[in-house]
Amino acid sequence: MLLALGGGVRRFRSTQLSDFQLCPALAYWRYERGLVPKGPESVHLFFGKVVHEAIHVYHAEGQEAARARIEEAPWDGVEAHRLKTKERALGLFEAYVREVKRHQFEVEATEVEFEWPLTLGVWKGRWDMLARVDGMLYIVQHKTVQSWGYQVAPDLQLEAYYYVGQKVLEEKPRGVLVTLLNVRALDVRWTLRTFMEYELERWEREVEQVMDFYLRCQARGVWPRAAGACRRWWSLCPYHVLCTSDAAEEVAERLFVVDEERRDLEW
Ligand code: SF4
């Protein structure tokens, strides 16, 4: 069942709510306005996308096809970065293959889209994979990280992935297997996340509250800025130039383009 809000269906993407939790203004610029900086794609996004795609190609078509996907990606179109290079993407991919080959790994589905109706709206997410590893079923999420210190808890997305898996799949997955692809170490580790019933109930209460705050920001047209979130993952938020300007609309027109897909959340 999908809920209708004010005559329509209010959908929230999981990353949209995560970004909103981080900083409401960030969600405003990114999803309400759909603003994307002009110029080359961020090397961090590009790198993550290429490695993700290579992993999917590997499971569908084999190792050579996946290597070719990395080789042929448009590396010249992104800014140079000391770690996020084609060579390191290949090295990371090989580390992934080594890890997978140590197990019986069967992919059951990739890019699994799902929706979960809550009181205030529909929570929309996507699993990277559903896979059987050594005979047991897992939801698999890939993360390209720069250090092992990457935190997988608390993380509302992983709780939700697990929660939905428990509710919708006939065979209950054992948990969310997070593949940490460490670009610095060129190594791969798996971390298993499972959640207790009380954590899942807490997830539902928290998500409802986040949605409620989102809808109030939207209704009032006020999106608080969270200054502590401006510098994260070693880089400055792309919207900093807007949050610190007294002519934000002019700056937005000059330095950003509108991505309609981001606004309608059809991705
Ligand atoms: S610059 Fe800071 S306050 Fe502005 S959207 Fe980004 S994180 Fe939020």
Boltz pocket constraint, residues with backbone or C-beta under 6 A from the ligand:
constraints:
  - pocket:
      binder: B
      contacts: [[A, 23], [A, 24], [A, 25], [A, 26], [A, 27], [A, 29], [A, 224], [A, 225], [A, 226], [A, 227], [A, 229], [A, 230], [A, 231], [A, 237], [A, 238], [A, 239], [A, 240], [A, 241], [A, 243]]
      max_distance: 6.0
